Amino acid sequence: MDLRRRPSNPVRSTPLGEPTLNRNQQLSLPPYATNAVFFTFFFSVAYFLLHRSRDKIRTSTPLHFLTPSEVAAILSLFASFLYLITFFGISFIFHNSTSATRRTSSDYQDNTDLAGSAKPNQEPVNSNDEEIVNSVVSGSIPSYSLESKLGDCNRAAVIRRTAVERVTKRSLEGLPVEGFDYESIFGQSCEMPIGFVQIPVGVAGPLLLDGKEYTVPMSTTEGCLVASTNRGCKAIYVSGGASSVVLRDGMTRAPVVRFGSAKRAAQLKLYLENHDNFDSLSVVFNKSSRFARLQSIKPAIAGKNLYIRFSCSTGDAMGMNMVSKGVQNVLDFLHSNFPDMDVIGISGNYCSDKKAAAVNWIEGRGKSVVCEAVIKEEVVKKVLKTSVEALVELNMLKNLTGSAIAGALGGFNAHASNIVSAIYLATGQDPAQNVESSHCITMMEAVNDGKDIHISVTMPSIEVGTVGGGTQLASQSACLNLLGVKGASKDSPGANSRQLATIVAGSVLAGELSLMSAISAGQLVKSHMKYNRSSRDIDKNVSWHPLKRKSRPMWGTPF
């Protein structure tokens, strides 16, 4: 819709080129003089009628008996009243309409200056919101308070987005803002939203794991990743599937406390290591949640500073907030016996969260999972296009020796973080925890007289949950539902999150198997050049190759 404002009083030209006058210019008297006449006439007639009514009351004459002069006066009163209300009423409405049109036109010009054209994915800010936008730009209304002040999260996002464009003088065209439920993230997932980023979701599978089939959602912008994982799933499926074991399930938090001396810090360390004190500390810790159960306390001392690593089960939640509340309860309790203890921070990086750390690689954090499969020789040759000997040698020289030379910490794998990140984004996990969740060592060994290959991935720090955080968003919740692990387990608390962790490990196993095969067969560069850099329609590249079996078909394998 064209919002450019036309002149309110256009001047038309006659055939002779002389301008014609508009209606106001054609009046014999100027408007102010006409208004003065009608005002005088209105009040004069009103005074006359009031005077006549008083005389009738004095002489006991009925008021409805009207003389010709009184009838004329009443008609004149109504006529002058209609003129005045019409003139001033229309002027008021016209003034507001003109102001609104002028502001809307200004909005259009601002959008045009920023993007070159009006935004196709953003509704224009209306006149009521324009004043709020200006207040945000000037700083009189903080941007972070829009949701609470307006009571409308969607409207707040549009206003904030417009203010950002005005302040930065940069266009946000291409970043959608409409079509997202901002109420669902308010106070939970993201502050001060101005839109949302679209990341495509693909599926790999079916992944046959522990006797169950899973269609694995993966959100990524890297070409070949889903296709490669899909090929690995096919190789695992036709070889009889993979199996997994959850070795450990416990989230950690490690506060740092300080004393006046190292001796005093050592006394608290010995107190925490005494098994006789663990039960009382567990009672205090477990009050924080009906799912939190303290598992262990491991203190480490550095001078007069003490780092206390708490580990606890957290049900189907990833559990960072849960364990933090329990730790705070214990610290408050310890103050009674150690009043000189100074809590420096609820996290002292001995946890260790969102950082590559040896403590997570050795002790584990979240879910510790091992997943394995035996791939038959025929599958290695026909599906993976390589040989058992080549895979075993490449794994030793690349994933083990090469990673050791690089000084890798938990990175003894080909690309575990690729699969972990893609599944985390699709299922609403914390993507930053990909750092420690991708700790993985991939092992390959020839078995059955060298004909088949045994492959395994050991991942000590998979941090996932099926409740809380981003798992409650509609898209991510749908992906969890696809895997059959949406929400909390009603039968066994924590079962859904542990199952999700095994799916992550099983998908990493498939991804490792396929990528290592592509490298050993010399297909990696060719595949990426074909599928990751092609300018042709993707529909022409990805074909559908159903596996010949009685159950449902396998997704296409483009390798």
Helices and strands as residue ranges (DSSP letters): H 23-26, H 31-58, H 68-115, H 127-138, G 143-145, H 146-150, H 153-168, G 182-184, E 201-209, E 212-219, H 225-238, E 243-253, E 256-258, H 262-273, H 275-286, E 293-302, E 305-313, H 320-334, E 342-345, H 358-363, E 366-375, H 377-382, H 388-394, I 395-402, H 403-405, E 411-412, H 416-427, G 431-433, H 434-437, E 440-447, E 452-462, G 469-472, H 474-483, H 495-520, H 524-531, H 538-541
